[in-house]
Amino acid sequence: MRTTLISLTFVALSSGAAFAADAKAGAAVFDKSCKSCHAADGTGNPAIARMMKVDMTALGSAGVQAKSDADLKKVITDGQGKMKPIASVTGASQDDVVAYIRSFKK
């Protein structure tokens, strides 16, 4: 019985760790797929904002940071406003990008 409980605990802990988002991996995806519009620091690229005639909200702002992880992934998947969906960011990469966006919190 004790061996079974230890085994189940180990499986539960290791599976949680396996699915943990990786902000460092998210930074690499962000650099490739998001940085051109959102800037390296998440504050937004002013030239893109002017060209698209939009106000870009900084990713570290309270409004963005208050969104749930699911809401942020939905923006990546579906787009929002003039932002188009980012088809190249899927699965675990979405979780990683969200973890990286959380690192912008002020």
Secondary structure, DSSP 8 states (H G I E B T S, - for coil): -HHHHHHHHHHHHHHHHHT---HHHHHHHHHHHTHHHH-TTSS--HHHHHHHT-----TTSHHHHTS-HHHHHHHHHH-BTTB---TT--THHHHHHHHHHHTT--
